[in-house]
Amino acid sequence: MIQRIIRFFYINFLNPTYVFRNSVKQAYISYLSEPFYRKTDISYLNKHQNRKEAIKIGDFFINNGFSIRVERFDKILVWKKHPFELIFGVEPNFLRISNVNPNAIKIYYATGAYYKHQNEMIIKRTDNVNALHKLTLSYQRLVKPHDSCEKADYIIQIGTPTTIKTYPESLRNKIFLVRQTCHNYNYNIDLKLLNYNRNTYMWMGSIGSVLKGLDLVLDFFSQNSQYELHVIGTIDDDFQKAYYSILHNSSNILYHGFLPIDSDELISVAEKCVAIIFPSCSEGAPGSVINMNKLGLIPIVSQWCAYDEINDLGYVLPELDVASISQSVKWINGLSKEVIKELFIKNYRYANANFNEEIFESDFISALTTILNAKNHF
């Protein structure tokens, strides 16, 4: 209860609306407002790539002659109807403002898979885990049903062509793909070539432990003590209770909890690992995987986390099960030392070249320019 009160206070009182007046063209952005007031706070901006992305999104509209009103996507709205020519962002405020501005251009910003796909996969996977291990884990990361995608004129999607396939066919023709930024490391890949261990792996994620396949990873490594696993990130409370003994009492499984993406500790752990295993059932191109690719780790991922070039860079799990993880580890074991080092360098170069602020800005500008020019919107 106390946490809910704190969160309510944070959302509604510590996230002021950001307004920039530029012209008669009015755009409403339902996303993040706090970054606009903390543009010079590098430590804050580096905690998640969406903070820098929010600023770049706002800058695009300003540079194209719009006045913008930016509000946190889930903040309570108390002001009355206001006319906007363009509405951009995520639910629920994307829908609230769209409903009172039916003639506005509506651009939905999708940062994950289509919500029905995500919800179906979460329920299916959680039910399977509960049945297999006789647990009562709750459904985590379910998305409240909404019709933002259906109501939107266009969708700007963070992800890959695989992400688009999670949508109904009727919606796919309105989607524009954009590559995300991720963290910008100043890392010498030669250090990894010297310090890695081919028997050491990583899982890194946030809440939604079953969605992100942590159960599968722990089930495999708890049964195969010859391999070492580093678990990094926030874990669901009920999941941590269920897997407490494995997480805290296994000699080959090291649970670090949350580590800042640019921390020396995280980089040191990544340097030891040969691969990141991330069998998520619903993602775009996960930032955790891409960030570790930037440090050279080989990606072992599900089809929903795979980008087009994955077969040249890593391994796609054929199924979401322990047997598939076992196959991926055997695949790593079968690689020569020279091939492993080649994959380190390929991932390092690919991730740094394709997922950065410049690429995000270029993709985003291209998508929005096409949208704004369509049918002479403006």
C-alpha positions as CSV (number, residue, x, y, z in Angstrom):
1,M,0.0,0.0,0.0
2,I,2.8,2.4,0.9
3,Q,4.6,1.6,-2.4
4,R,1.4,2.4,-4.3
5,I,1.1,5.8,-2.5
6,I,4.7,6.6,-3.3
7,R,4.3,5.7,-6.9
8,F,1.1,7.7,-7.2
9,F,2.9,10.7,-5.8
10,Y,5.9,10.3,-8.0
11,I,3.8,9.9,-11.2
12,N,1.5,12.8,-10.6
13,F,3.6,15.3,-8.7
14,L,7.2,14.7,-9.6
15,N,6.6,14.6,-13.3
16,P,5.7,18.1,-14.4
17,T,4.2,18.8,-17.8
18,Y,6.7,20.1,-20.3
19,V,5.4,22.8,-22.7
20,F,7.3,24.4,-25.6
21,R,5.5,27.0,-27.7
22,N,6.6,27.3,-31.2
23,S,3.7,27.9,-33.7
24,V,0.1,27.2,-34.3
25,K,0.7,23.5,-34.9
26,Q,0.0,21.7,-31.7
27,A,1.4,18.2,-30.8
28,Y,0.6,16.2,-27.7
29,I,3.3,13.7,-26.5
30,S,2.2,11.0,-24.1
31,Y,5.5,9.5,-23.0
32,L,8.1,10.9,-20.5
33,S,8.3,14.5,-19.4
34,E,10.9,14.3,-16.7
35,P,13.9,14.0,-19.1
36,F,13.1,17.5,-20.5
37,Y,13.9,19.0,-17.2
38,R,17.1,16.9,-16.6
39,K,18.8,17.2,-19.9
40,T,22.2,17.9,-18.3
41,D,22.0,15.1,-15.7
42,I,24.1,12.5,-17.5
43,S,23.8,9.9,-14.7
44,Y,20.0,10.1,-14.9
45,L,19.9,10.0,-18.7
46,N,22.2,6.9,-18.8
47,K,19.9,4.8,-16.6
48,H,17.6,3.9,-19.5
49,Q,17.8,4.7,-23.2
50,N,14.1,5.9,-23.3
51,R,15.1,9.1,-21.5
52,K,17.4,10.3,-24.2
53,E,14.9,9.0,-26.8
54,A,12.2,11.1,-25.3
55,I,14.2,14.2,-25.7
56,K,15.0,13.4,-29.3
57,I,11.3,12.8,-30.0
58,G,10.4,16.2,-28.6
59,D,13.3,17.9,-30.5
60,F,12.0,16.4,-33.8
61,F,8.6,18.0,-33.4
62,I,10.0,21.3,-32.2
63,N,12.4,21.4,-35.2
64,N,9.5,20.8,-37.5
65,G,7.5,23.8,-36.3
66,F,5.3,22.2,-33.6
67,S,4.4,23.5,-30.2
68,I,4.5,20.5,-27.9
69,R,2.9,19.5,-24.7
70,V,4.7,16.5,-23.1
71,E,3.1,14.6,-20.2
72,R,4.0,11.3,-18.6
73,F,1.9,8.6,-20.3
74,D,0.1,7.5,-17.1
75,K,-0.3,10.8,-15.3
76,I,-3.8,11.8,-14.2
77,L,-5.1,14.5,-16.6
78,V,-7.2,17.3,-14.9
79,W,-7.2,19.9,-17.7
80,K,-10.1,20.2,-20.1
81,K,-10.2,19.4,-23.8
82,H,-7.5,21.1,-25.8
83,P,-7.2,21.0,-29.6
84,F,-4.2,19.1,-31.0
85,E,-3.3,18.5,-34.7
86,L,-1.0,15.5,-33.8
87,I,-1.0,13.0,-31.0
88,F,2.1,10.8,-30.3
89,G,3.0,8.3,-27.7
90,V,1.7,5.4,-25.5
91,E,-1.4,4.5,-23.6
92,P,-3.3,5.4,-21.5
93,N,-3.0,9.1,-22.2
94,F,-2.4,8.5,-25.9
95,L,-6.0,7.2,-26.0
96,R,-7.4,9.8,-23.7
97,I,-6.3,12.6,-25.8
98,S,-7.0,10.8,-29.1
99,N,-10.6,10.3,-28.0
100,V,-11.2,14.1,-27.6
101,N,-9.2,14.9,-30.8
102,P,-10.7,12.5,-33.3
103,N,-9.4,14.5,-36.3
104,A,-5.8,14.6,-35.2
105,I,-3.1,12.5,-36.7
106,K,-2.5,9.7,-34.2
107,I,0.9,8.0,-34.0
108,Y,1.2,5.2,-31.5
109,Y,4.7,4.5,-30.2
110,A,5.1,0.8,-29.6
111,T,8.1,-0.4,-27.6
112,G,7.3,-4.1,-27.4
113,A,5.3,-6.8,-29.1
114,Y,1.5,-6.5,-29.8
115,Y,-0.1,-6.6,-26.4
116,K,-2.4,-9.5,-27.1
117,H,0.6,-11.6,-28.1
118,Q,2.4,-10.6,-25.0
119,N,-0.5,-11.4,-22.7
120,E,-1.2,-14.8,-24.3
121,M,2.5,-15.8,-24.0
122,I,2.8,-14.6,-20.4
123,I,-0.3,-16.6,-19.4
124,K,0.8,-19.7,-21.3
125,R,4.4,-19.7,-19.9
126,T,3.4,-18.9,-16.3
127,D,0.8,-21.7,-16.4
128,N,3.4,-24.1,-17.7
129,V,5.9,-23.1,-14.9
130,N,3.3,-23.4,-12.2
131,A,2.2,-26.8,-13.4
132,L,5.8,-28.2,-13.8
133,H,7.1,-27.0,-10.5
134,K,3.8,-26.9,-8.5
135,L,4.0,-23.2,-8.0
136,T,1.5,-20.3,-7.8
137,L,3.4,-17.6,-9.6
138,S,1.3,-14.6,-10.6
139,Y,1.1,-13.2,-14.1
140,Q,3.6,-10.4,-14.4
141,R,3.8,-7.7,-17.1
142,L,0.3,-8.2,-18.4
143,V,-0.8,-5.3,-20.5
144,K,-4.2,-3.8,-19.8
145,P,-6.3,-4.3,-23.0
146,H,-6.5,-1.2,-25.2
147,D,-7.2,-0.3,-28.8
148,S,-4.3,2.2,-29.3
149,C,-2.9,0.3,-32.3
150,E,-6.3,0.0,-34.0
151,K,-7.1,3.7,-33.3
152,A,-3.7,5.0,-34.5
153,D,-3.2,6.2,-38.0
154,Y,0.4,5.0,-37.8
155,I,2.6,2.9,-35.5
156,I,6.3,3.6,-34.9
157,Q,7.7,0.3,-33.6
158,I,10.9,-0.3,-31.6
159,G,11.9,-3.8,-32.7
160,T,12.5,-6.1,-35.6
161,P,10.5,-7.7,-38.5
162,T,9.7,-10.5,-36.0
163,T,8.0,-7.9,-33.8
164,I,5.7,-6.9,-36.6
165,K,4.6,-10.6,-37.0
166,T,3.1,-10.4,-33.5
167,Y,0.5,-8.0,-34.8
168,P,-2.7,-8.9,-36.7
169,E,-2.1,-8.7,-40.4
170,S,-4.7,-5.9,-40.7
171,L,-2.3,-3.6,-38.6
172,R,1.0,-4.4,-40.1
173,N,0.9,-2.0,-43.1
174,K,0.8,1.0,-40.7
175,I,4.0,0.1,-38.9
176,F,7.4,1.8,-39.2
177,L,10.4,0.1,-37.6
178,V,12.9,2.1,-35.6
179,R,16.1,0.8,-34.0
180,Q,16.6,1.8,-30.4
181,T,19.7,3.5,-28.9
182,C,21.0,1.4,-26.0
183,H,24.1,2.4,-23.9
184,N,27.2,3.8,-25.5
185,Y,30.2,2.0,-24.0
186,N,33.7,3.1,-24.3
187,Y,35.0,-0.5,-24.2
188,N,38.1,-2.2,-25.5
189,I,37.0,-5.5,-27.0
190,D,40.6,-6.9,-26.6
191,L,40.0,-7.2,-22.9
192,K,37.1,-9.6,-23.5
193,L,39.3,-11.7,-25.9
194,L,41.7,-12.1,-23.0
195,N,39.4,-12.6,-20.0
196,Y,36.3,-14.6,-21.1
197,N,35.5,-18.2,-20.0
198,R,33.6,-20.4,-22.4
199,N,31.7,-22.0,-19.5
200,T,30.4,-18.7,-18.1
201,Y,27.0,-17.2,-19.1
202,M,24.7,-14.4,-18.3
203,W,21.0,-13.6,-18.0
204,M,20.1,-10.0,-17.6
205,G,16.6,-8.5,-17.4
206,S,14.0,-6.7,-15.3
207,I,10.6,-7.6,-13.9
208,G,8.6,-10.2,-15.7
209,S,10.9,-13.1,-14.8
210,V,8.9,-15.8,-16.5
211,L,8.2,-13.6,-19.6
212,K,12.0,-13.2,-19.9
213,G,12.6,-16.9,-19.5
214,L,14.6,-16.8,-16.3
215,D,13.0,-20.0,-15.0
216,L,14.3,-21.9,-18.0
217,V,17.8,-20.6,-17.6
218,L,17.8,-21.4,-13.8
219,D,16.4,-24.9,-14.4
220,F,19.2,-25.7,-16.8
221,F,22.2,-24.2,-14.9
222,S,21.0,-25.7,-11.5
223,Q,21.2,-29.1,-13.2
224,N,24.6,-28.5,-14.8
225,S,27.1,-27.2,-12.3
226,Q,30.0,-27.4,-14.7
227,Y,28.7,-24.1,-16.1
228,E,28.6,-20.8,-14.4
229,L,25.6,-18.3,-14.6
230,H,25.5,-14.7,-13.6
231,V,22.0,-13.4,-13.0
232,I,21.7,-9.6,-13.2
233,G,18.6,-7.5,-12.8
234,T,15.4,-7.1,-10.8
235,I,13.4,-10.3,-10.2
236,D,9.7,-10.6,-9.4
237,D,9.1,-11.1,-5.6
238,D,7.1,-14.3,-5.9
239,F,9.6,-15.7,-8.4
240,Q,12.5,-15.0,-6.2
241,K,10.8,-16.8,-3.3
242,A,10.1,-19.8,-5.5
243,Y,13.7,-19.9,-6.8
244,Y,15.4,-18.7,-3.6
245,S,17.5,-21.8,-3.0
246,I,18.8,-21.9,-6.6
247,L,19.5,-18.2,-6.7
248,H,21.3,-17.9,-3.4
249,N,22.6,-21.4,-2.6
250,S,24.0,-22.7,-5.9
251,S,27.8,-22.7,-6.2
252,N,27.6,-22.0,-9.9
253,I,24.8,-19.4,-10.0
254,L,25.7,-15.9,-8.9
255,Y,22.8,-13.5,-8.3
256,H,23.9,-9.8,-8.5
257,G,20.6,-8.0,-8.4
258,F,20.3,-4.7,-10.2
259,L,23.5,-3.3,-11.6
260,P,23.7,0.1,-13.4
261,I,24.2,-0.4,-17.1
262,D,27.5,1.6,-17.0
263,S,28.8,0.2,-13.8
264,D,32.3,-1.3,-13.5
265,E,30.9,-4.3,-11.8
266,L,28.5,-5.1,-14.7
267,I,31.3,-4.6,-17.3
268,S,33.6,-6.8,-15.3
269,V,31.0,-9.6,-15.2
270,A,30.3,-9.3,-18.9
271,E,33.9,-9.6,-19.7
272,K,34.0,-13.1,-18.2
273,C,30.9,-14.3,-20.0
274,V,30.8,-16.0,-23.4
275,A,27.1,-15.4,-24.1
276,I,23.9,-13.8,-22.8
277,I,20.9,-16.2,-22.7
278,F,17.6,-14.5,-23.0
279,P,14.6,-16.9,-23.9
280,S,11.9,-14.2,-23.7
281,C,8.5,-15.0,-25.1
282,S,7.7,-11.4,-26.1
283,E,10.1,-8.7,-27.0
284,G,11.3,-6.4,-29.7
285,A,15.1,-6.2,-29.8
286,P,15.8,-6.4,-26.0
287,G,18.0,-3.6,-24.7
288,S,19.7,-5.9,-22.2
289,V,20.8,-8.2,-25.1
290,I,22.0,-5.4,-27.3
291,N,23.9,-3.7,-24.5
292,M,25.8,-7.0,-23.8
293,N,26.4,-7.5,-27.6
294,K,28.1,-4.1,-27.4
295,L,30.5,-5.7,-24.9
296,G,31.0,-8.7,-27.2
297,L,28.7,-11.3,-25.7
298,I,27.2,-13.8,-28.1
299,P,23.3,-13.7,-28.1
300,I,21.4,-16.9,-27.4
301,V,17.8,-15.8,-27.8
302,S,14.2,-16.8,-28.7
303,Q,12.8,-16.0,-32.0
304,W,11.0,-13.0,-30.5
305,C,14.3,-11.4,-29.5
306,A,16.1,-12.1,-32.8
307,Y,17.1,-9.5,-35.3
308,D,17.6,-10.4,-39.0
309,E,21.3,-10.9,-38.7
310,I,21.1,-13.3,-35.7
311,N,22.3,-16.4,-37.6
312,D,25.6,-14.7,-38.3
313,L,26.0,-13.4,-34.7
314,G,24.5,-16.0,-32.3
315,Y,21.9,-18.7,-31.7
316,V,18.1,-18.8,-31.9
317,L,16.5,-21.2,-29.5
318,P,14.1,-23.5,-31.4
319,E,11.7,-23.7,-28.5
320,L,11.1,-22.1,-25.1
321,D,12.4,-25.0,-23.0
322,V,15.4,-26.4,-21.1
323,A,16.3,-28.7,-23.9
324,S,16.8,-25.8,-26.3
325,I,19.1,-24.1,-23.8
326,S,21.0,-27.3,-23.5
327,Q,21.4,-27.3,-27.3
328,S,22.6,-23.7,-27.3
329,V,25.3,-24.5,-24.7
330,K,26.4,-27.5,-26.8
331,W,26.6,-25.2,-29.8
332,I,28.9,-22.9,-27.9
333,N,31.0,-25.9,-26.7
334,G,31.4,-26.9,-30.4
335,L,32.9,-23.6,-31.5
336,S,36.6,-23.2,-31.8
337,K,38.4,-20.5,-29.8
338,E,39.0,-18.6,-33.1
339,V,35.3,-18.7,-34.0
340,I,34.3,-17.5,-30.5
341,K,36.6,-14.6,-30.7
342,E,35.3,-13.8,-34.2
343,L,31.7,-13.8,-32.9
344,F,32.8,-11.5,-30.0
345,I,34.1,-9.0,-32.5
346,K,31.1,-9.3,-34.9
347,N,28.7,-8.6,-32.1
348,Y,30.7,-5.7,-30.8
349,R,30.8,-4.1,-34.2
350,Y,27.2,-4.9,-35.2
351,A,25.6,-3.7,-32.0
352,N,27.7,-0.5,-31.8
353,A,27.0,0.3,-35.5
354,N,23.2,-0.4,-35.4
355,F,22.0,0.6,-32.0
356,N,23.0,4.1,-31.0
357,E,21.6,7.6,-30.7
358,E,22.5,8.6,-34.3
359,I,20.7,5.5,-35.8
360,F,17.7,6.0,-33.6
361,E,17.4,9.6,-34.6
362,S,17.9,8.8,-38.3
363,D,15.3,6.0,-38.2
364,F,12.8,8.1,-36.2
365,I,13.2,11.2,-38.4
366,S,12.8,9.1,-41.6
367,A,9.6,7.5,-40.2
368,L,8.0,10.7,-39.0
369,T,9.0,12.6,-42.1
370,T,7.3,10.0,-44.2
371,I,4.2,10.2,-42.0
372,L,4.0,14.0,-42.0
373,N,4.5,14.1,-45.8
374,A,1.8,11.5,-46.4
375,K,-1.3,13.0,-48.0
376,N,0.2,16.5,-47.3
377,H,-0.7,16.2,-43.6
378,F,1.2,19.5,-42.9
